[in-house]
Amino acid sequence: MLIPCDNRILGGHPFHVLGRKYADAVHDAAGCRPLLLPSGPITDLAAYVDLADGVLLTGSPANVHPMHFGQPVHDPALPLDQERDRVTLPLVRLAVQRGLPLFAICRGLQEINVALGGSLLQAVHEEPGRLDHRADPKEPAEEQYGPSHPVDITPGGELDRILGVRQLQVNSLHGQAIDRVAPGLRVEARAPDGTVEAVHIEAHPGFALAVQWHPEWKVLENPASHRLFRAFGDACREALARRLPSEARSAREGGAGSSLSRAA
């Protein structure tokens, strides 16, 4: 499973960075192998996609640059990651074109919306009638990632099909959110203040779901989060079976220990 990295400067040196909770959720809950994708001036993106049976777009402290949806920067103090933008935005379009299973979290949801022609609110908490969806950075991680508010799930959608519930308690750690929904996206869930909390790509033939909350957090302790990652992993295994039937058959015959997708 292909996972684009963030870009950080650590000790004066540039690093590609991936939060361990995402890689662990892919391995432990989805049953797939994480394959890290460097973010930056990549010219052979299609070659990386050829290696994978799914794509996970993670959350990040950095925001999508607003130039991609025709706006100036609202708050220069907030971090941006234009090198990640250069990879993830075309990656979304390529994954949709190829029908590659796609799961997106927090910033990842925003990347999908922007890549497909939508826009973002750069400061949800400044909008009249909206909640403050940000977490308090002074609180410990356990508090930041604790349940924050419910979301109402659209009947008959993908979330409804996977989870079998119409309301879900979720965490909330984002300052930006979807404003104009991109063409071809179906809203799957909303917060009590109307904020879009999940979308599905209608033109995609398979799993193509994005959520604004963080299901990767302690995924094995949360049944709904576990079901989301398991459904994603199943979609990746189905993609592998369609592409490499002989390898998929060998993996199945190898038992549970061989259930991880080749590069999913």
C-alpha positions as CSV (number, residue, x, y, z in Angstrom):
1,M,0.0,0.0,0.0
2,L,1.5,3.3,-1.1
3,I,1.7,6.0,1.5
4,P,3.1,9.5,0.6
5,C,5.4,11.0,3.2
6,D,5.5,14.5,4.7
7,N,8.6,16.7,4.5
8,R,10.3,18.0,7.6
9,I,13.6,19.7,8.5
10,L,15.1,17.8,11.5
11,G,18.5,19.0,12.9
12,G,19.0,21.1,9.8
13,H,18.5,18.2,7.4
14,P,15.5,17.5,5.1
15,F,13.7,14.2,6.0
16,H,10.8,12.3,4.5
17,V,8.5,11.5,7.5
18,L,5.6,9.1,8.1
19,G,3.8,8.8,11.4
20,R,4.2,5.3,12.8
21,K,0.5,5.1,13.7
22,Y,-0.4,5.1,10.0
23,A,2.1,2.3,9.0
24,D,1.0,0.3,12.1
25,A,-2.7,0.6,11.1
26,V,-2.0,-0.5,7.6
27,H,-0.1,-3.5,8.8
28,D,-2.1,-4.5,11.8
29,A,-5.7,-3.5,10.9
30,A,-5.7,-3.5,7.1
31,G,-3.4,-6.5,6.8
32,C,-1.2,-4.9,4.2
33,R,2.4,-3.9,3.7
34,P,3.1,-0.1,3.9
35,L,5.2,1.2,1.0
36,L,6.6,4.7,1.7
37,L,6.5,7.2,-1.2
38,P,9.0,10.1,-1.0
39,S,7.3,13.5,-1.6
40,G,8.9,16.0,-3.8
41,P,9.9,16.4,-7.4
42,I,9.0,12.9,-8.4
43,T,8.8,12.4,-12.2
44,D,8.1,8.6,-12.2
45,L,4.9,8.6,-10.0
46,A,3.3,6.0,-12.3
47,A,6.1,3.6,-11.6
48,Y,5.5,3.8,-7.9
49,V,1.8,3.3,-8.4
50,D,2.6,0.2,-10.5
51,L,4.1,-1.4,-7.3
52,A,1.0,-0.9,-5.1
53,D,-2.5,-2.3,-4.7
54,G,-3.8,0.7,-2.8
55,V,-3.1,4.3,-1.7
56,L,-3.4,5.8,1.8
57,L,-3.3,9.6,2.2
58,T,-2.5,10.5,5.8
59,G,-3.1,13.4,8.1
60,S,-0.4,15.9,8.6
61,P,0.4,19.1,10.6
62,A,0.9,20.8,7.3
63,N,-2.0,22.2,5.1
64,V,-2.6,22.0,1.4
65,H,-1.3,25.2,-0.2
66,P,-4.4,27.4,-0.9
67,M,-3.0,28.4,-4.3
68,H,-4.3,25.0,-5.5
69,F,-7.9,26.2,-4.9
70,G,-7.4,29.8,-5.9
71,Q,-6.9,31.5,-2.5
72,P,-4.1,33.4,-0.8
73,V,-2.6,32.0,2.5
74,H,-4.9,33.0,5.3
75,D,-2.5,32.4,8.2
76,P,1.2,32.5,7.3
77,A,2.1,30.9,10.7
78,L,0.6,27.6,9.8
79,P,2.8,25.0,8.1
80,L,2.6,24.1,4.4
81,D,4.1,21.2,2.5
82,Q,4.2,22.1,-1.2
83,E,6.5,19.1,-2.0
84,R,3.8,16.8,-0.7
85,D,1.2,18.7,-2.7
86,R,3.2,18.0,-5.9
87,V,2.9,14.3,-5.3
88,T,-0.5,13.7,-3.6
89,L,-2.7,15.9,-5.9
90,P,-1.6,14.1,-9.1
91,L,-1.6,10.8,-7.2
92,V,-5.3,11.2,-6.3
93,R,-6.1,11.7,-10.0
94,L,-4.0,8.7,-11.1
95,A,-5.5,6.4,-8.4
96,V,-9.0,7.4,-9.6
97,Q,-8.0,6.9,-13.3
98,R,-6.7,3.4,-12.5
99,G,-9.4,2.4,-10.0
100,L,-6.8,1.8,-7.3
101,P,-8.3,1.5,-3.8
102,L,-7.9,4.8,-2.0
103,F,-8.4,5.7,1.7
104,A,-7.7,9.2,2.9
105,I,-7.5,10.7,6.4
106,C,-7.7,14.4,7.5
107,R,-5.3,16.2,5.2
108,G,-5.8,13.3,2.8
109,L,-9.6,14.1,2.6
110,Q,-8.7,17.7,1.8
111,E,-6.2,16.6,-0.8
112,I,-8.8,14.6,-2.6
113,N,-11.3,17.5,-2.6
114,V,-8.7,19.9,-3.9
115,A,-7.3,17.5,-6.5
116,L,-10.7,16.9,-8.0
117,G,-11.6,20.6,-8.1
118,G,-13.1,21.6,-4.7
119,S,-12.0,24.2,-2.2
120,L,-11.2,24.4,1.5
121,L,-12.1,26.6,4.5
122,Q,-8.7,27.6,5.9
123,A,-10.0,28.4,9.3
124,V,-13.2,26.5,10.1
125,H,-13.4,28.0,13.6
126,E,-13.7,31.5,12.2
127,E,-16.9,30.6,10.2
128,P,-20.2,31.6,11.8
129,G,-22.0,28.7,13.4
130,R,-19.0,26.3,13.1
131,L,-17.4,24.4,15.9
132,D,-13.7,24.7,16.7
133,H,-12.5,21.4,15.3
134,R,-8.9,21.8,16.4
135,A,-7.3,19.9,19.3
136,D,-5.5,21.7,22.1
137,P,-1.8,21.1,21.5
138,K,-1.1,21.5,25.2
139,E,-3.2,18.4,26.0
140,P,-1.6,14.9,26.0
141,A,-2.2,12.8,22.8
142,E,-4.7,10.6,24.6
143,E,-6.9,13.7,25.1
144,Q,-6.3,15.2,21.7
145,Y,-7.4,12.0,20.0
146,G,-10.3,11.3,22.3
147,P,-13.9,11.4,21.1
148,S,-14.9,15.0,20.3
149,H,-18.2,15.0,18.5
150,P,-20.7,12.8,16.6
151,V,-21.0,12.6,12.8
152,D,-24.2,11.7,11.1
153,I,-23.7,9.1,8.4
154,T,-25.5,9.3,5.1
155,P,-28.0,6.4,4.7
156,G,-27.1,4.1,1.8
157,G,-23.5,5.3,1.4
158,E,-20.2,3.6,1.7
159,L,-19.8,4.4,5.4
160,D,-23.3,3.1,6.1
161,R,-22.5,-0.1,4.2
162,I,-19.1,-0.7,6.0
163,L,-20.1,0.4,9.5
164,G,-23.8,-0.3,9.6
165,V,-24.5,2.7,11.9
166,R,-26.0,6.1,11.2
167,Q,-24.0,8.0,13.9
168,L,-20.4,7.7,15.1
169,Q,-18.4,9.5,17.7
170,V,-15.1,10.7,16.3
171,N,-12.0,12.6,17.3
172,S,-11.3,16.1,15.8
173,L,-7.9,17.6,15.1
174,H,-8.2,19.8,12.1
175,G,-8.3,23.6,11.4
176,Q,-9.3,23.3,7.8
177,A,-12.2,21.5,6.1
178,I,-14.1,21.1,2.9
179,D,-15.8,24.3,1.6
180,R,-16.9,23.6,-1.9
181,V,-17.3,19.9,-2.5
182,A,-15.5,18.8,-5.6
183,P,-17.6,17.5,-8.6
184,G,-18.0,13.7,-8.3
185,L,-17.7,13.5,-4.5
186,R,-20.6,12.2,-2.5
187,V,-20.8,13.5,1.1
188,E,-20.9,10.5,3.4
189,A,-21.0,12.2,6.9
190,R,-21.3,15.6,8.5
191,A,-20.6,17.0,11.9
192,P,-23.4,18.7,13.9
193,D,-22.3,22.1,12.5
194,G,-22.5,20.9,8.9
195,T,-18.8,20.4,8.4
196,V,-18.2,17.6,5.8
197,E,-16.6,14.7,7.7
198,A,-16.4,12.0,5.0
199,V,-16.7,11.7,1.2
200,H,-16.7,9.0,-1.5
201,I,-15.5,9.3,-5.0
202,E,-18.5,8.4,-7.2
203,A,-16.6,7.8,-10.4
204,H,-14.3,5.3,-8.7
205,P,-15.3,1.7,-9.3
206,G,-14.1,0.4,-5.9
207,F,-13.0,1.6,-2.4
208,A,-12.5,5.4,-2.5
209,L,-13.3,6.8,0.8
210,A,-12.0,9.8,2.8
211,V,-12.7,10.8,6.4
212,Q,-11.8,14.0,8.3
213,W,-11.2,12.3,11.6
214,H,-8.3,9.9,12.6
215,P,-9.3,6.3,12.6
216,E,-5.7,5.2,12.6
217,W,-5.4,6.2,16.3
218,K,-5.4,3.0,18.4
219,V,-7.2,1.4,15.5
220,L,-7.4,-2.1,17.1
221,E,-9.2,-0.7,20.1
222,N,-11.9,1.0,18.1
223,P,-14.3,-1.5,16.2
224,A,-15.5,1.1,13.7
225,S,-11.9,2.2,12.8
226,H,-10.8,-1.4,12.6
227,R,-13.7,-2.1,10.2
228,L,-12.7,0.8,8.0
229,F,-9.1,-0.3,7.7
230,R,-10.1,-4.0,7.2
231,A,-12.5,-3.0,4.4
232,F,-9.7,-1.0,2.8
233,G,-7.3,-3.9,3.1
234,D,-9.9,-6.3,1.6
235,A,-10.2,-3.9,-1.4
236,C,-6.4,-3.9,-1.8
237,R,-6.3,-7.7,-1.8
238,E,-9.1,-7.8,-4.4
239,A,-7.0,-5.4,-6.5
240,L,-4.0,-7.7,-6.2
241,A,-6.1,-10.8,-7.1
242,R,-7.3,-9.1,-10.2
243,R,-3.8,-8.1,-11.2
244,L,-1.7,-11.1,-10.1
245,P,-4.1,-14.0,-9.6
246,S,-1.3,-16.6,-9.3
247,E,0.5,-14.6,-6.5
248,A,-2.8,-14.0,-4.7
249,R,-3.7,-17.7,-4.8
250,S,-0.3,-18.6,-3.3
251,A,-0.8,-16.0,-0.6
252,R,-4.2,-17.5,0.3
253,E,-2.8,-21.0,0.4
254,G,0.0,-19.9,2.7
255,G,-2.4,-19.2,5.5
256,A,-2.9,-16.2,7.8
257,G,0.8,-15.4,8.0
258,S,0.8,-14.8,4.2
259,S,-2.3,-12.7,4.1
260,L,-0.4,-9.4,3.6
261,S,-0.6,-8.0,0.1
262,R,2.5,-8.0,-2.1
263,A,3.1,-4.2,-1.9
264,A,-0.4,-3.2,-0.9
